[in-house]
Amino acid sequence: MGVSLAQRFLSFAEASEASGSPLYAEWARGVASDLELLAVVERAPAAKRQPALVFAATRYLGGPVDAFPVVRAWMLRNAVAIVAELEIRFTQTNDVRRTGPVAAALALAGVDGPVTLLEVGASAGLGLYPDRYDIRVGAARLGDPESRVHVAVDVLPGAQEPALPALPPIAARFGLDLAPLDPRRQGELHWLEMLLPPERTDRVELLRDAVDVLLDDPAPVIAGDAVQELPDLVALAPPGTTPVVVTSGTLVYLPGARRQAFVDLIAGLGVRWVSYERSGLLTGVASTVPVPAPSASDADAFATLALDGTALAVGDAHGTRLRWLPSASPDACRHGGGARPT
Ligand SMILES: C[S@@+](CC[C@H](N)C(=O)[O-])C[C@H]1O[C@@H](n2cnc3c(N)ncnc32)[C@H](O)[C@@H]1O
C-alpha cells in the first residue's frame, strides 16, 4: 500500500522546494513517510489523491499552517472531514501567470477583427482577461499597460523571439468548467487561495488583483464537460467574431480517449485553438504537436504552447518562462478558422 502515493508526495516535495514553498515540501515529505496519513489519503477517490488538493482541503477546513508534526496531528483528528472535502473538490488552481504564454499565441494568431475568447477548464475564468492585464513577454508588451495585474514571461535562449503583434480586440468571453468557481460565492475565493502554497503571498495578491478585474465584468463560466459542451460553448460566439478556444493546464485531466475526442471535435468546429498543456500530452492525439526538445524532465520544457495544434514554444508549468521554437513566426501562424458569418 502507498508506495506510488508516497512517491507522488516525494515528487511534490521536490516541486514545492523549487517553487518557493519549503513548508509544503516539509509536509509532503512528512506524509510520504507516514503510513497513517497515507492511509487517510487512500480513502479518497483515486483521482483526488493529489498532494496539492490534500493540503488545500486541509487548510480550507481550518488546518494549521505550521510545522509537519502539528499539521499531522490535525489531519489525523480531522481525517473524515478531509476525505469528504476531497470527494467534492477538484484541482482548480487558476494561475493568472499562464495568461502570459496564452496572450503571446493569441497575438501570433494574427486574427483580423474581434475575437470571442472561450476557455475550456476555465476554473474561475481568470484566464479570460489577457487584454485587461499588463503582460510582458520578453521584449514585447501586450494587454493593458495601466492594469494592476502584471504578468511577466521571461524568454529563454532558443529560436528567434517572434515580433508579437498587438492582441486582437476581445469582443466576448466565456468559460466552461466541470465545476466553475465563482469568487462572488461564499468560500470560493478562499478555496482559490488555498490552492496556492502558503508562502506565496505574491501569488495570492496576483490572484486577488485578477479577481478584481473579473468582478468589474464577470464572464459567464458554464458548468459542463469539455467534450460534451464544446459545440454549445463555441455557439456562444457572437456573429462577426472569431472564436478562439483556450486550454491551459486542463487536458491532462481528461482521460486519453476523451482528449482524442476533444481534439477531433475542435478540428471540425472551424475555430482557432491556443493550448498551454503538459509537453507530450497531445503527441499522438493532435499529431501536429511534436514532442519538443530537449527533454520532458526539463522544468523549462514542462509545458508546450501551441496554436491550432502546432507547437510554438516550450515553457515552465506556470507560464513564467518560454523558449520559442522555429515554428513561431507570425507568417506561419496566420491561418486557421475565421470569423463566424455576420
Ligand atoms: C488546473 S485547472 C486550470 C485552470 C485554468 N485553465 C488555468 O490555467 O489557470 C484545470 C481545470 O479544468 C477543469 N476540468 C477538468 N476536467 C474537465 C472536463 N472534463 N471538462 C471541463 N473542465 C474540466 C477543472 O475543474 C479545473 O478547473
Ligand as a Chemical Component Dictionary entry (heavy atoms), coordinates in Angstrom:
data_LIG
# 
_chem_comp.id                   LIG 
_chem_comp.type                 NON-POLYMER 
_chem_comp.pdbx_formal_charge   0 
_chem_comp.three_letter_code    LIG 
# 
loop_
_chem_comp_atom.comp_id 
_chem_comp_atom.atom_id 
_chem_comp_atom.alt_atom_id 
_chem_comp_atom.type_symbol 
_chem_comp_atom.charge 
_chem_comp_atom.model_Cartn_x 
_chem_comp_atom.model_Cartn_y 
_chem_comp_atom.model_Cartn_z 
_chem_comp_atom.pdbx_ordinal 
LIG C1  C1  C 0  -5.622  23.178 -13.164 1  
LIG S1  S1  S 1  -7.135  23.963 -13.568 2  
LIG C2  C2  C 0  -6.599  25.092 -14.818 3  
LIG C3  C3  C 0  -7.418  26.337 -14.803 4  
LIG C4  C4  C 0  -7.031  27.380 -15.831 5  
LIG N1  N1  N 0  -7.152  26.868 -17.176 6  
LIG C5  C5  C 0  -5.643  27.925 -15.581 7  
LIG O1  O1  O 0  -4.756  27.699 -16.417 8  
LIG O2  O2  O -1 -5.433  28.588 -14.583 9  
LIG C6  C6  C 0  -7.981  22.715 -14.551 10 
LIG C7  C7  C 0  -9.475  22.991 -14.680 11 
LIG O3  O3  O 0  -10.029 22.045 -15.597 12 
LIG C8  C8  C 0  -11.309 21.677 -15.133 13 
LIG N2  N2  N 0  -11.671 20.387 -15.749 14 
LIG C9  C9  C 0  -11.139 19.181 -15.501 15 
LIG N3  N3  N 0  -11.732 18.241 -16.269 16 
LIG C10 C10 C 0  -12.660 18.878 -17.030 17 
LIG C11 C11 C 0  -13.600 18.454 -18.016 18 
LIG N4  N4  N 0  -13.703 17.184 -18.384 19 
LIG N5  N5  N 0  -14.393 19.387 -18.575 20 
LIG C12 C12 C 0  -14.307 20.697 -18.212 21 
LIG N6  N6  N 0  -13.436 21.148 -17.287 22 
LIG C13 C13 C 0  -12.621 20.268 -16.698 23 
LIG C14 C14 C 0  -11.151 21.627 -13.625 24 
LIG O4  O4  O 0  -12.403 21.729 -12.952 25 
LIG C15 C15 C 0  -10.242 22.824 -13.362 26 
LIG O5  O5  O 0  -10.955 23.994 -13.074 27 
# 
loop_
_chem_comp_bond.comp_id 
_chem_comp_bond.atom_id_1 
_chem_comp_bond.atom_id_2 
_chem_comp_bond.value_order 
_chem_comp_bond.pdbx_ordinal 
LIG C1  S1  SING 1  
LIG S1  C2  SING 2  
LIG S1  C6  SING 3  
LIG C2  C3  SING 4  
LIG C3  C4  SING 5  
LIG C4  N1  SING 6  
LIG C4  C5  SING 7  
LIG C5  O1  DOUB 8  
LIG C5  O2  SING 9  
LIG C6  C7  SING 10 
LIG C7  O3  SING 11 
LIG C7  C15 SING 12 
LIG O3  C8  SING 13 
LIG C8  N2  SING 14 
LIG C8  C14 SING 15 
LIG N2  C9  SING 16 
LIG N2  C13 SING 17 
LIG C9  N3  DOUB 18 
LIG N3  C10 SING 19 
LIG C10 C11 SING 20 
LIG C10 C13 DOUB 21 
LIG C11 N4  SING 22 
LIG C11 N5  DOUB 23 
LIG N5  C12 SING 24 
LIG C12 N6  DOUB 25 
LIG N6  C13 SING 26 
LIG C14 O4  SING 27 
LIG C14 C15 SING 28 
LIG C15 O5  SING 29 
# 
